[in-house]
Amino acid sequence: MRRLLFVLMAALLVVSIALVSVVVNTATARAEEWQRIGSGGLAPGFNPMQGVPSKMCVFKSNLYVGTDSQGEPCEVWRYDGSSWSMVNTPGFGNRGNTGITSLGVFGGKLYAGTYNGDGCEVWRYDGAAWGKVSSSSNIGKS
């Protein structure tokens, strides 16, 4: 009886280790599974010295990337599966908007939060045009 219990416990341990190995291997991305979708920056016209990708979000089956420019107006770029295009006016028309601090989808619209020296702004995109939702001169200031 004791031997049977030992064999069953050993078999259970072997199966457990095998399952953990399968789960870890499936959850771990391998380098050869990654594919670059932009080189030298996001796209022609994108200057990596003027911004680094800071936030990403999927909206209407496209990948959107917001930049943090640390001094230059922020940008939002869209990847449609084959090419990149900028979808906003840099800084949303405010040169002080230097960083996209958040991107999210709500109610079928894409929202972008920005940072500027005076506070922040929130912008909404319907897939065709951006509109300012709100701004504040004291949010984010200490």
N, CA, C and O atoms as CSV, one atom per row, in Angstrom:
chain,resi,resn,atom,element,x,y,z
A,1,MET,N,N,0.811,-1.192,0.000
A,1,MET,CA,C,0.000,0.000,0.000
A,1,MET,C,C,0.861,1.265,0.000
A,1,MET,O,O,0.600,2.238,-0.708
A,2,ARG,N,N,1.903,1.195,0.836
A,2,ARG,CA,C,2.794,2.339,0.919
A,2,ARG,C,C,3.510,2.572,-0.414
A,2,ARG,O,O,3.685,3.710,-0.850
A,3,ARG,N,N,3.912,1.494,-1.039
A,3,ARG,CA,C,4.602,1.614,-2.327
A,3,ARG,C,C,3.681,2.185,-3.395
A,3,ARG,O,O,4.116,3.016,-4.192
A,4,LEU,N,N,2.435,1.770,-3.432
A,4,LEU,CA,C,1.455,2.285,-4.395
A,4,LEU,C,C,1.251,3.787,-4.191
A,4,LEU,O,O,1.196,4.553,-5.152
A,5,LEU,N,N,1.140,4.194,-2.929
A,5,LEU,CA,C,0.989,5.617,-2.625
A,5,LEU,C,C,2.212,6.401,-3.091
A,5,LEU,O,O,2.068,7.491,-3.644
A,6,PHE,N,N,3.408,5.867,-2.876
A,6,PHE,CA,C,4.642,6.514,-3.323
A,6,PHE,C,C,4.660,6.658,-4.846
A,6,PHE,O,O,5.001,7.722,-5.361
A,7,VAL,N,N,4.298,5.602,-5.563
A,7,VAL,CA,C,4.281,5.630,-7.039
A,7,VAL,C,C,3.275,6.656,-7.538
A,7,VAL,O,O,3.564,7.410,-8.467
A,8,LEU,N,N,2.096,6.689,-6.927
A,8,LEU,CA,C,1.075,7.674,-7.339
A,8,LEU,C,C,1.553,9.106,-7.085
A,8,LEU,O,O,1.355,9.983,-7.926
A,9,MET,N,N,2.178,9.346,-5.938
A,9,MET,CA,C,2.688,10.695,-5.628
A,9,MET,C,C,3.799,11.095,-6.599
A,9,MET,O,O,3.858,12.241,-7.042
A,10,ALA,N,N,4.676,10.147,-6.926
A,10,ALA,CA,C,5.754,10.434,-7.874
A,10,ALA,C,C,5.185,10.736,-9.258
A,10,ALA,O,O,5.657,11.645,-9.940
A,11,ALA,N,N,4.186,9.985,-9.667
A,11,ALA,CA,C,3.555,10.224,-10.975
A,11,ALA,C,C,2.874,11.585,-10.996
A,11,ALA,O,O,2.964,12.315,-11.984
A,12,LEU,N,N,2.194,11.925,-9.909
A,12,LEU,CA,C,1.538,13.227,-9.816
A,12,LEU,C,C,2.557,14.365,-9.885
A,12,LEU,O,O,2.295,15.384,-10.523
A,13,LEU,N,N,3.692,14.209,-9.251
A,13,LEU,CA,C,4.752,15.214,-9.285
A,13,LEU,C,C,5.296,15.388,-10.698
A,13,LEU,O,O,5.500,16.517,-11.145
A,14,VAL,N,N,5.534,14.284,-11.408
A,14,VAL,CA,C,6.041,14.351,-12.782
A,14,VAL,C,C,5.036,15.058,-13.691
A,14,VAL,O,O,5.422,15.905,-14.496
A,15,VAL,N,N,3.762,14.720,-13.570
A,15,VAL,CA,C,2.721,15.357,-14.383
A,15,VAL,C,C,2.635,16.846,-14.056
A,15,VAL,O,O,2.499,17.668,-14.963
A,16,SER,N,N,2.713,17.204,-12.776
A,16,SER,CA,C,2.658,18.615,-12.373
A,16,SER,C,C,3.812,19.410,-12.965
A,16,SER,O,O,3.611,20.513,-13.474
A,17,ILE,N,N,5.017,18.859,-12.903
A,17,ILE,CA,C,6.190,19.546,-13.466
A,17,ILE,C,C,6.023,19.708,-14.975
A,17,ILE,O,O,6.354,20.760,-15.521
A,18,ALA,N,N,5.518,18.692,-15.647
A,18,ALA,CA,C,5.314,18.772,-17.101
A,18,ALA,C,C,4.294,19.845,-17.444
A,18,ALA,O,O,4.493,20.599,-18.396
A,19,LEU,N,N,3.202,19.930,-16.685
A,19,LEU,CA,C,2.181,20.946,-16.948
A,19,LEU,C,C,2.725,22.352,-16.711
A,19,LEU,O,O,2.459,23.258,-17.500
A,20,VAL,N,N,3.474,22.540,-15.646
A,20,VAL,CA,C,4.072,23.852,-15.378
A,20,VAL,C,C,5.007,24.235,-16.517
A,20,VAL,O,O,5.012,25.389,-16.945
A,21,SER,N,N,5.786,23.302,-17.009
A,21,SER,CA,C,6.694,23.566,-18.114
A,21,SER,C,C,5.940,23.991,-19.367
A,21,SER,O,O,6.362,24.916,-20.062
A,22,VAL,N,N,4.826,23.324,-19.660
A,22,VAL,CA,C,4.011,23.685,-20.838
A,22,VAL,C,C,3.438,25.079,-20.674
A,22,VAL,O,O,3.485,25.875,-21.612
A,23,VAL,N,N,2.899,25.394,-19.504
A,23,VAL,CA,C,2.315,26.712,-19.260
A,23,VAL,C,C,3.374,27.793,-19.383
A,23,VAL,O,O,3.133,28.810,-20.034
A,24,VAL,N,N,4.537,27.604,-18.776
A,24,VAL,CA,C,5.608,28.606,-18.834
A,24,VAL,C,C,6.082,28.790,-20.269
A,24,VAL,O,O,6.274,29.922,-20.712
A,25,ASN,N,N,6.273,27.709,-20.994
A,25,ASN,CA,C,6.747,27.834,-22.376
A,25,ASN,C,C,5.729,28.497,-23.289
A,25,ASN,O,O,6.117,29.217,-24.208
A,26,THR,N,N,4.437,28.276,-23.064
A,26,THR,CA,C,3.446,28.920,-23.921
A,26,THR,C,C,3.278,30.385,-23.567
A,26,THR,O,O,2.944,31.193,-24.434
A,27,ALA,N,N,3.503,30.743,-22.315
A,27,ALA,CA,C,3.317,32.130,-21.902
A,27,ALA,C,C,4.551,32.987,-22.166
A,27,ALA,O,O,4.459,34.213,-22.104
A,28,THR,N,N,5.680,32.393,-22.452
A,28,THR,CA,C,6.913,33.136,-22.661
A,28,THR,C,C,7.083,33.431,-24.145
A,28,THR,O,O,7.096,32.518,-24.971
A,29,ALA,N,N,7.213,34.718,-24.480
A,29,ALA,CA,C,7.432,35.100,-25.880
A,29,ALA,C,C,8.886,34.852,-26.240
A,29,ALA,O,O,9.792,35.235,-25.500
A,30,ARG,N,N,9.097,34.231,-27.344
A,30,ARG,CA,C,10.457,33.978,-27.815
A,30,ARG,C,C,10.870,35.090,-28.768
A,30,ARG,O,O,10.027,35.688,-29.436
A,31,ALA,N,N,12.151,35.363,-28.829
A,31,ALA,CA,C,12.656,36.442,-29.679
A,31,ALA,C,C,12.259,36.253,-31.131
A,31,ALA,O,O,11.954,37.231,-31.813
A,32,GLU,N,N,12.255,35.029,-31.617
A,32,GLU,CA,C,11.925,34.801,-33.027
A,32,GLU,C,C,10.439,35.008,-33.323
A,32,GLU,O,O,10.050,35.044,-34.491
A,33,GLU,N,N,9.598,35.146,-32.288
A,33,GLU,CA,C,8.179,35.371,-32.494
A,33,GLU,C,C,7.843,36.858,-32.627
A,33,GLU,O,O,6.730,37.206,-33.023
A,34,TRP,N,N,8.783,37.727,-32.305
A,34,TRP,CA,C,8.566,39.172,-32.399
A,34,TRP,C,C,8.887,39.645,-33.809
A,34,TRP,O,O,9.782,39.116,-34.468
A,35,GLN,N,N,8.146,40.646,-34.258
A,35,GLN,CA,C,8.383,41.210,-35.586
A,35,GLN,C,C,8.388,42.734,-35.489
A,35,GLN,O,O,7.468,43.327,-34.927
A,36,ARG,N,N,9.412,43.355,-36.030
A,36,ARG,CA,C,9.504,44.817,-36.037
A,36,ARG,C,C,8.485,45.374,-37.025
A,36,ARG,O,O,8.387,44.895,-38.155
A,37,ILE,N,N,7.724,46.391,-36.601
A,37,ILE,CA,C,6.747,46.997,-37.504
A,37,ILE,C,C,7.086,48.449,-37.811
A,37,ILE,O,O,6.246,49.187,-38.326
A,38,GLY,N,N,8.291,48.857,-37.505
A,38,GLY,CA,C,8.770,50.185,-37.831
A,38,GLY,C,C,10.257,50.217,-37.563
A,38,GLY,O,O,10.715,49.677,-36.556
A,39,SER,N,N,11.011,50.831,-38.433
A,39,SER,CA,C,12.449,50.918,-38.192
A,39,SER,C,C,12.870,52.369,-38.288
A,39,SER,O,O,12.320,53.134,-39.080
A,40,GLY,N,N,13.845,52.745,-37.481
A,40,GLY,CA,C,14.304,54.128,-37.471
A,40,GLY,C,C,13.253,55.064,-36.918
A,40,GLY,O,O,13.245,56.251,-37.243
A,41,GLY,N,N,12.369,54.547,-36.088
A,41,GLY,CA,C,11.247,55.330,-35.580
A,41,GLY,C,C,9.957,54.680,-36.038
A,41,GLY,O,O,9.971,53.573,-36.576
A,42,LEU,N,N,8.864,55.351,-35.831
A,42,LEU,CA,C,7.577,54.756,-36.188
A,42,LEU,C,C,7.345,54.735,-37.694
A,42,LEU,O,O,6.857,53.741,-38.231
A,43,ALA,N,N,7.686,55.813,-38.373
A,43,ALA,CA,C,7.357,55.921,-39.798
A,43,ALA,C,C,8.145,57.070,-40.415
A,43,ALA,O,O,8.741,57.871,-39.694
A,44,PRO,N,N,8.153,57.159,-41.754
A,44,PRO,CA,C,8.753,58.348,-42.366
A,44,PRO,C,C,8.071,59.596,-41.798
A,44,PRO,O,O,6.844,59.659,-41.724
A,45,GLY,N,N,8.852,60.558,-41.410
A,45,GLY,CA,C,8.297,61.763,-40.809
A,45,GLY,C,C,8.340,61.737,-39.295
A,45,GLY,O,O,8.203,62.777,-38.652
A,46,PHE,N,N,8.530,60.552,-38.716
A,46,PHE,CA,C,8.647,60.462,-37.264
A,46,PHE,C,C,10.098,60.664,-36.891
A,46,PHE,O,O,10.982,59.971,-37.395
A,47,ASN,N,N,10.341,61.610,-36.012
A,47,ASN,CA,C,11.688,61.901,-35.558
A,47,ASN,C,C,11.840,61.381,-34.132
A,47,ASN,O,O,11.279,61.967,-33.205
A,48,PRO,N,N,12.594,60.284,-33.935
A,48,PRO,CA,C,12.718,59.732,-32.588
A,48,PRO,C,C,13.351,60.695,-31.590
A,48,PRO,O,O,13.222,60.501,-30.381
A,49,MET,N,N,14.025,61.719,-32.073
A,49,MET,CA,C,14.591,62.715,-31.169
A,49,MET,C,C,13.499,63.638,-30.632
A,49,MET,O,O,13.703,64.322,-29.630
A,50,GLN,N,N,12.339,63.659,-31.294
A,50,GLN,CA,C,11.244,64.514,-30.849
A,50,GLN,C,C,10.207,63.752,-30.043
A,50,GLN,O,O,9.241,64.353,-29.572
A,51,GLY,N,N,10.374,62.469,-29.871
A,51,GLY,CA,C,9.398,61.747,-29.075
A,51,GLY,C,C,9.674,60.268,-29.028
A,51,GLY,O,O,10.190,59.678,-29.977
A,52,VAL,N,N,9.322,59.683,-27.911
A,52,VAL,CA,C,9.443,58.246,-27.753
A,52,VAL,C,C,8.050,57.690,-27.498
A,52,VAL,O,O,7.243,58.337,-26.831
A,53,PRO,N,N,7.754,56.503,-28.016
A,53,PRO,CA,C,6.445,55.907,-27.743
A,53,PRO,C,C,6.257,55.733,-26.237
A,53,PRO,O,O,7.121,55.176,-25.559
A,54,SER,N,N,5.131,56.210,-25.720
A,54,SER,CA,C,4.909,56.127,-24.278
A,54,SER,C,C,3.651,55.338,-23.914
A,54,SER,O,O,3.617,54.697,-22.863
A,55,LYS,N,N,2.634,55.370,-24.745
A,55,LYS,CA,C,1.383,54.660,-24.461
A,55,LYS,C,C,0.893,53.995,-25.740
A,55,LYS,O,O,1.101,54.512,-26.838
A,56,MET,N,N,0.234,52.829,-25.588
A,56,MET,CA,C,-0.324,52.125,-26.737
A,56,MET,C,C,-1.743,51.657,-26.403
A,56,MET,O,O,-2.076,51.383,-25.250
A,57,CYS,N,N,-2.566,51.575,-27.458
A,57,CYS,CA,C,-3.943,51.145,-27.280
A,57,CYS,C,C,-4.485,50.663,-28.627
A,57,CYS,O,O,-4.106,51.193,-29.671
A,58,VAL,N,N,-5.365,49.667,-28.609
A,58,VAL,CA,C,-6.030,49.210,-29.827
A,58,VAL,C,C,-7.394,49.868,-29.900
A,58,VAL,O,O,-8.161,49.836,-28.937
A,59,PHE,N,N,-7.698,50.472,-31.058
A,59,PHE,CA,C,-8.970,51.137,-31.290
A,59,PHE,C,C,-9.394,50.853,-32.721
A,59,PHE,O,O,-8.638,51.112,-33.657
A,60,LYS,N,N,-10.591,50.326,-32.896
A,60,LYS,CA,C,-11.127,49.996,-34.219
A,60,LYS,C,C,-10.129,49.180,-35.043
A,60,LYS,O,O,-9.880,49.483,-36.210
A,61,SER,N,N,-9.568,48.154,-34.431
A,61,SER,CA,C,-8.641,47.200,-35.059
A,61,SER,C,C,-7.312,47.809,-35.507
A,61,SER,O,O,-6.586,47.189,-36.284
A,62,ASN,N,N,-6.986,48.993,-35.037
A,62,ASN,CA,C,-5.699,49.622,-35.326
A,62,ASN,C,C,-4.948,49.838,-34.019
A,62,ASN,O,O,-5.557,50.014,-32.964
A,63,LEU,N,N,-3.620,49.824,-34.099
A,63,LEU,CA,C,-2.777,50.113,-32.943
A,63,LEU,C,C,-2.470,51.602,-32.927
A,63,LEU,O,O,-2.013,52.157,-33.926
A,64,TYR,N,N,-2.720,52.247,-31.800
A,64,TYR,CA,C,-2.415,53.674,-31.636
A,64,TYR,C,C,-1.287,53.813,-30.625
A,64,TYR,O,O,-1.271,53.135,-29.598
A,65,VAL,N,N,-0.339,54.703,-30.928
A,65,VAL,CA,C,0.809,54.948,-30.064
A,65,VAL,C,C,0.902,56.442,-29.796
A,65,VAL,O,O,0.929,57.251,-30.723
A,66,GLY,N,N,0.952,56.796,-28.521
A,66,GLY,CA,C,1.151,58.187,-28.134
A,66,GLY,C,C,2.598,58.403,-27.749
A,66,GLY,O,O,3.240,57.506,-27.201
A,67,THR,N,N,3.116,59.585,-28.029
A,67,THR,CA,C,4.523,59.857,-27.737
A,67,THR,C,C,4.678,60.800,-26.545
A,67,THR,O,O,3.784,61.577,-26.211
A,68,ASP,N,N,5.836,60.699,-25.929
A,68,ASP,CA,C,6.264,61.632,-24.898
A,68,ASP,C,C,7.495,62.308,-25.462
A,68,ASP,O,O,8.537,61.679,-25.645
A,69,SER,N,N,7.366,63.592,-25.736
A,69,SER,CA,C,8.408,64.285,-26.490
A,69,SER,C,C,9.402,65.036,-25.627
A,69,SER,O,O,10.452,65.443,-26.124
A,70,GLN,N,N,9.109,65.229,-24.368
A,70,GLN,CA,C,10.015,65.925,-23.459
A,70,GLN,C,C,10.532,67.224,-24.053
A,70,GLN,O,O,11.740,67.441,-24.142
A,71,GLY,N,N,9.621,68.074,-24.453
A,71,GLY,CA,C,10.007,69.391,-24.959
A,71,GLY,C,C,9.361,69.748,-26.288
A,71,GLY,O,O,9.168,70.928,-26.579
A,72,GLU,N,N,9.029,68.768,-27.085
A,72,GLU,CA,C,8.354,69.000,-28.362
A,72,GLU,C,C,6.893,68.557,-28.236
A,72,GLU,O,O,6.579,67.763,-27.349
A,73,PRO,N,N,6.000,69.040,-29.087
A,73,PRO,CA,C,4.591,68.638,-28.992
A,73,PRO,C,C,4.417,67.122,-29.185
A,73,PRO,O,O,5.067,66.511,-30.032
A,74,CYS,N,N,3.528,66.539,-28.381
A,74,CYS,CA,C,3.258,65.101,-28.453
A,74,CYS,C,C,2.512,64.753,-29.746
A,74,CYS,O,O,1.915,65.610,-30.396
A,75,GLU,N,N,2.571,63.466,-30.092
A,75,GLU,CA,C,1.915,62.990,-31.310
A,75,GLU,C,C,1.195,61.685,-31.015
A,75,GLU,O,O,1.549,60.960,-30.085
A,76,VAL,N,N,0.166,61.393,-31.832
A,76,VAL,CA,C,-0.510,60.095,-31.789
A,76,VAL,C,C,-0.371,59.494,-33.180
A,76,VAL,O,O,-0.703,60.122,-34.185
A,77,TRP,N,N,0.131,58.254,-33.213
A,77,TRP,CA,C,0.359,57.536,-34.470
A,77,TRP,C,C,-0.531,56.296,-34.528
A,77,TRP,O,O,-0.794,55.657,-33.509
A,78,ARG,N,N,-0.991,55.965,-35.743
A,78,ARG,CA,C,-1.840,54.789,-35.958
A,78,ARG,C,C,-1.117,53.797,-36.867
A,78,ARG,O,O,-0.528,54.173,-37.881
A,79,TYR,N,N,-1.175,52.521,-36.480
A,79,TYR,CA,C,-0.648,51.445,-37.315
A,79,TYR,C,C,-1.829,50.597,-37.757
A,79,TYR,O,O,-2.549,50.048,-36.923
A,80,ASP,N,N,-2.032,50.486,-39.074
A,80,ASP,CA,C,-3.196,49.777,-39.617
A,80,ASP,C,C,-2.890,48.344,-40.037
A,80,ASP,O,O,-3.718,47.692,-40.674
A,81,GLY,N,N,-1.727,47.861,-39.690
A,81,GLY,CA,C,-1.323,46.512,-40.059
A,81,GLY,C,C,-0.276,46.503,-41.153
A,81,GLY,O,O,0.383,45.490,-41.384
A,82,SER,N,N,-0.122,47.650,-41.838
A,82,SER,CA,C,0.904,47.714,-42.876
A,82,SER,C,C,1.702,49.015,-42.852
A,82,SER,O,O,2.850,49.034,-43.297
A,83,SER,N,N,1.124,50.098,-42.344
A,83,SER,CA,C,1.868,51.360,-42.330
A,83,SER,C,C,1.417,52.237,-41.160
A,83,SER,O,O,0.338,52.055,-40.597
A,84,TRP,N,N,2.286,53.197,-40.815
A,84,TRP,CA,C,2.047,54.156,-39.742
A,84,TRP,C,C,1.603,55.489,-40.318
A,84,TRP,O,O,2.050,55.878,-41.398
A,85,SER,N,N,0.723,56.198,-39.608
A,85,SER,CA,C,0.377,57.576,-39.975
A,85,SER,C,C,0.059,58.356,-38.706
A,85,SER,O,O,-0.535,57.825,-37.767
A,86,MET,N,N,0.464,59.628,-38.693
A,86,MET,CA,C,0.154,60.480,-37.552
A,86,MET,C,C,-1.303,60.914,-37.686
A,86,MET,O,O,-1.751,61.278,-38.773
A,87,VAL,N,N,-2.045,60.874,-36.569
A,87,VAL,CA,C,-3.479,61.160,-36.648
A,87,VAL,C,C,-3.895,62.406,-35.869
A,87,VAL,O,O,-5.087,62.693,-35.758
A,88,ASN,N,N,-2.945,63.137,-35.336
A,88,ASN,CA,C,-3.298,64.375,-34.643
A,88,ASN,C,C,-2.384,65.499,-35.108
A,88,ASN,O,O,-1.329,65.258,-35.694
A,89,THR,N,N,-2.796,66.704,-34.842
A,89,THR,CA,C,-1.906,67.853,-34.998
A,89,THR,C,C,-0.937,67.778,-33.823
A,89,THR,O,O,-1.378,67.594,-32.688
A,90,PRO,N,N,0.372,67.914,-34.057
A,90,PRO,CA,C,1.311,67.809,-32.933
A,90,PRO,C,C,0.875,68.667,-31.739
A,90,PRO,O,O,0.586,69.855,-31.879
A,91,GLY,N,N,0.838,68.036,-30.570
A,91,GLY,CA,C,0.431,68.729,-29.349
A,91,GLY,C,C,-1.042,69.090,-29.316
A,91,GLY,O,O,-1.477,69.831,-28.434
A,92,PHE,N,N,-1.818,68.577,-30.265
A,92,PHE,CA,C,-3.235,68.951,-30.404
A,92,PHE,C,C,-3.363,70.465,-30.530
A,92,PHE,O,O,-4.321,71.064,-30.042
A,93,GLY,N,N,-2.374,71.076,-31.197
A,93,GLY,CA,C,-2.391,72.519,-31.402
A,93,GLY,C,C,-1.812,73.320,-30.249
A,93,GLY,O,O,-1.765,74.548,-30.319
A,94,ASN,N,N,-1.369,72.654,-29.189
A,94,ASN,CA,C,-0.782,73.317,-28.034
A,94,ASN,C,C,0.642,72.800,-27.883
A,94,ASN,O,O,0.846,71.660,-27.464
A,95,ARG,N,N,1.625,73.626,-28.219
A,95,ARG,CA,C,3.028,73.200,-28.146
A,95,ARG,C,C,3.422,72.759,-26.736
A,95,ARG,O,O,4.404,72.037,-26.569
A,96,GLY,N,N,2.677,73.178,-25.739
A,96,GLY,CA,C,2.964,72.787,-24.365
A,96,GLY,C,C,2.603,71.343,-24.056
A,96,GLY,O,O,3.110,70.777,-23.088
A,97,ASN,N,N,1.728,70.732,-24.867
A,97,ASN,CA,C,1.378,69.325,-24.679
A,97,ASN,C,C,2.532,68.469,-25.182
A,97,ASN,O,O,2.611,68.143,-26.366
A,98,THR,N,N,3.420,68.112,-24.266
A,98,THR,CA,C,4.632,67.394,-24.665
A,98,THR,C,C,4.561,65.889,-24.449
A,98,THR,O,O,5.440,65.161,-24.909
A,99,GLY,N,N,3.530,65.410,-23.755
A,99,GLY,CA,C,3.464,63.973,-23.505
A,99,GLY,C,C,2.050,63.433,-23.510
A,99,GLY,O,O,1.132,64.051,-22.972
A,100,ILE,N,N,1.885,62.270,-24.125
A,100,ILE,CA,C,0.640,61.516,-23.996
A,100,ILE,C,C,0.804,60.670,-22.737
A,100,ILE,O,O,1.661,59.787,-22.690
A,101,THR,N,N,-0.004,60.933,-21.725
A,101,THR,CA,C,0.120,60.216,-20.461
A,101,THR,C,C,-0.817,59.017,-20.380
A,101,THR,O,O,-0.627,58.140,-19.538
A,102,SER,N,N,-1.827,58.972,-21.247
A,102,SER,CA,C,-2.736,57.825,-21.240
A,102,SER,C,C,-3.471,57.736,-22.565
A,102,SER,O,O,-3.731,58.749,-23.216
A,103,LEU,N,N,-3.802,56.513,-22.956
A,103,LEU,CA,C,-4.660,56.233,-24.112
A,103,LEU,C,C,-5.640,55.162,-23.660
A,103,LEU,O,O,-5.247,54.189,-23.016
A,104,GLY,N,N,-6.911,55.334,-23.994
A,104,GLY,CA,C,-7.904,54.341,-23.615
A,104,GLY,C,C,-9.141,54.467,-24.473
A,104,GLY,O,O,-9.397,55.513,-25.070
A,105,VAL,N,N,-9.903,53.396,-24.531
A,105,VAL,CA,C,-11.141,53.377,-25.307
A,105,VAL,C,C,-12.315,53.345,-24.341
A,105,VAL,O,O,-12.329,52.571,-23.383
A,106,PHE,N,N,-13.302,54.201,-24.609
A,106,PHE,CA,C,-14.515,54.240,-23.804
A,106,PHE,C,C,-15.659,54.689,-24.698
A,106,PHE,O,O,-15.542,55.683,-25.415
A,107,GLY,N,N,-16.753,53.962,-24.656
A,107,GLY,CA,C,-17.935,54.357,-25.418
A,107,GLY,C,C,-17.690,54.444,-26.917
A,107,GLY,O,O,-18.289,55.281,-27.593
A,108,GLY,N,N,-16.816,53.590,-27.445
A,108,GLY,CA,C,-16.560,53.591,-28.883
A,108,GLY,C,C,-15.673,54.730,-29.369
A,108,GLY,O,O,-15.592,54.981,-30.572
A,109,LYS,N,N,-15.014,55.416,-28.457
A,109,LYS,CA,C,-14.108,56.515,-28.813
A,109,LYS,C,C,-12.747,56.265,-28.159
A,109,LYS,O,O,-12.647,55.596,-27.130
A,110,LEU,N,N,-11.706,56.818,-28.782
A,110,LEU,CA,C,-10.353,56.760,-28.230
A,110,LEU,C,C,-10.097,58.048,-27.457
A,110,LEU,O,O,-10.370,59.141,-27.954
A,111,TYR,N,N,-9.580,57.920,-26.257
A,111,TYR,CA,C,-9.266,59.082,-25.425
A,111,TYR,C,C,-7.762,59.160,-25.216
A,111,TYR,O,O,-7.090,58.145,-25.033
A,112,ALA,N,N,-7.247,60.384,-25.246
A,112,ALA,CA,C,-5.829,60.638,-24.991
A,112,ALA,C,C,-5.716,61.702,-23.909
A,112,ALA,O,O,-6.328,62.767,-23.993
A,113,GLY,N,N,-4.925,61.390,-22.897
A,113,GLY,CA,C,-4.615,62.373,-21.865
A,113,GLY,C,C,-3.239,62.949,-22.140
A,113,GLY,O,O,-2.312,62.211,-22.476
A,114,THR,N,N,-3.096,64.259,-22.001
A,114,THR,CA,C,-1.809,64.903,-22.258
A,114,THR,C,C,-1.301,65.593,-20.997
A,114,THR,O,O,-2.057,65.906,-20.078
A,115,TYR,N,N,-0.009,65.812,-20.992
A,115,TYR,CA,C,0.629,66.596,-19.938
A,115,TYR,C,C,1.196,67.852,-20.569
A,115,TYR,O,O,1.760,67.812,-21.662
A,116,ASN,N,N,1.043,68.968,-19.871
A,116,ASN,CA,C,1.727,70.188,-20.285
A,116,ASN,C,C,2.126,70.952,-19.026
A,116,ASN,O,O,1.686,70.615,-17.927
A,117,GLY,N,N,2.936,71.952,-19.181
A,117,GLY,CA,C,3.450,72.702,-18.040
A,117,GLY,C,C,2.369,73.369,-17.210
A,117,GLY,O,O,2.612,73.726,-16.058
A,118,ASP,N,N,1.179,73.542,-17.772
A,118,ASP,CA,C,0.076,74.182,-17.052
A,118,ASP,C,C,-0.903,73.182,-16.461
A,118,ASP,O,O,-1.844,73.580,-15.774
A,119,GLY,N,N,-0.705,71.892,-16.710
A,119,GLY,CA,C,-1.631,70.883,-16.194
A,119,GLY,C,C,-1.801,69.753,-17.189
A,119,GLY,O,O,-0.842,69.065,-17.536
A,120,CYS,N,N,-3.035,69.567,-17.648
A,120,CYS,CA,C,-3.301,68.460,-18.556
A,120,CYS,C,C,-4.497,68.771,-19.437
A,120,CYS,O,O,-5.232,69.727,-19.190
A,121,GLU,N,N,-4.686,67.955,-20.468
A,121,GLU,CA,C,-5.860,68.031,-21.339
A,121,GLU,C,C,-6.308,66.610,-21.641
A,121,GLU,O,O,-5.505,65.677,-21.612
A,122,VAL,N,N,-7.603,66.449,-21.934
A,122,VAL,CA,C,-8.154,65.174,-22.370
A,122,VAL,C,C,-8.802,65.392,-23.729
A,122,VAL,O,O,-9.608,66.302,-23.919
A,123,TRP,N,N,-8.420,64.516,-24.685
A,123,TRP,CA,C,-8.920,64.605,-26.054
A,123,TRP,C,C,-9.642,63.319,-26.429
A,123,TRP,O,O,-9.300,62.240,-25.946
A,124,ARG,N,N,-10.663,63.445,-27.311
A,124,ARG,CA,C,-11.463,62.297,-27.740
A,124,ARG,C,C,-11.399,62.194,-29.267
A,124,ARG,O,O,-11.471,63.200,-29.973
A,125,TYR,N,N,-11.260,60.947,-29.768
A,125,TYR,CA,C,-11.117,60.685,-31.207
A,125,TYR,C,C,-12.166,59.667,-31.631
A,125,TYR,O,O,-12.314,58.618,-31.003
A,126,ASP,N,N,-12.888,59.979,-32.694
A,126,ASP,CA,C,-13.921,59.072,-33.184
A,126,ASP,C,C,-13.470,58.252,-34.391
A,126,ASP,O,O,-14.263,57.510,-34.971
A,127,GLY,N,N,-12.215,58.382,-34.763
A,127,GLY,CA,C,-11.684,57.694,-35.942
A,127,GLY,C,C,-11.493,58.646,-37.107
A,127,GLY,O,O,-10.853,58.303,-38.101
A,128,ALA,N,N,-12.054,59.853,-36.982
A,128,ALA,CA,C,-11.932,60.853,-38.045
A,128,ALA,C,C,-11.395,62.190,-37.527
A,128,ALA,O,O,-10.595,62.841,-38.200
A,129,ALA,N,N,-11.828,62.597,-36.340
A,129,ALA,CA,C,-11.422,63.904,-35.822
A,129,ALA,C,C,-11.284,63.867,-34.308
A,129,ALA,O,O,-11.956,63.097,-33.622
A,130,TRP,N,N,-10.389,64.723,-33.801
A,130,TRP,CA,C,-10.178,64.877,-32.370
A,130,TRP,C,C,-10.992,66.053,-31.858
A,130,TRP,O,O,-11.183,67.033,-32.577
A,131,GLY,N,N,-11.470,65.967,-30.629
A,131,GLY,CA,C,-12.127,67.078,-29.960
A,131,GLY,C,C,-11.680,67.140,-28.511
A,131,GLY,O,O,-11.513,66.110,-27.859
A,132,LYS,N,N,-11.487,68.349,-28.012
A,132,LYS,CA,C,-11.047,68.501,-26.624
A,132,LYS,C,C,-12.224,68.217,-25.699
A,132,LYS,O,O,-13.311,68.766,-25.879
A,133,VAL,N,N,-12.000,67.354,-24.708
A,133,VAL,CA,C,-13.015,67.013,-23.730
A,133,VAL,C,C,-12.901,67.956,-22.528
A,133,VAL,O,O,-13.898,68.503,-22.057
A,134,SER,N,N,-11.678,68.133,-22.047
A,134,SER,CA,C,-11.474,69.004,-20.899
A,134,SER,C,C,-10.008,69.392,-20.787
A,134,SER,O,O,-9.128,68.785,-21.397
A,135,SER,N,N,-9.781,70.415,-19.994
A,135,SER,CA,C,-8.411,70.814,-19.672
A,135,SER,C,C,-8.420,71.386,-18.279
A,135,SER,O,O,-9.466,71.786,-17.767
A,136,SER,N,N,-7.279,71.425,-17.679
A,136,SER,CA,C,-7.179,71.966,-16.347
A,136,SER,C,C,-5.811,72.591,-16.174
A,136,SER,O,O,-4.799,72.050,-16.619
A,137,SER,N,N,-5.799,73.729,-15.527
A,137,SER,CA,C,-4.508,74.373,-15.286
A,137,SER,C,C,-3.958,73.990,-13.925
A,137,SER,O,O,-2.865,74.426,-13.563
A,138,ASN,N,N,-4.691,73.179,-13.155
A,138,ASN,CA,C,-4.142,72.829,-11.849
A,138,ASN,C,C,-4.058,71.316,-11.604
A,138,ASN,O,O,-3.451,70.907,-10.614
A,139,ILE,N,N,-4.629,70.486,-12.445
A,139,ILE,CA,C,-4.485,69.040,-12.264
A,139,ILE,C,C,-3.048,68.661,-12.617
A,139,ILE,O,O,-2.517,69.107,-13.634
A,140,GLY,N,N,-2.445,67.872,-11.810
A,140,GLY,CA,C,-1.088,67.415,-12.058
A,140,GLY,C,C,-0.015,68.362,-11.560
A,140,GLY,O,O,1.174,68.069,-11.690
A,141,LYS,N,N,-0.407,69.482,-10.998
A,141,LYS,CA,C,0.570,70.437,-10.443
A,141,LYS,C,C,0.587,70.260,-8.934
A,141,LYS,O,O,-0.458,70.057,-8.317
A,142,SER,N,N,1.768,70.335,-8.339
A,142,SER,CA,C,1.822,70.221,-6.876
A,142,SER,C,C,2.080,71.559,-6.257
A,142,SER,O,O,2.160,71.669,-5.034
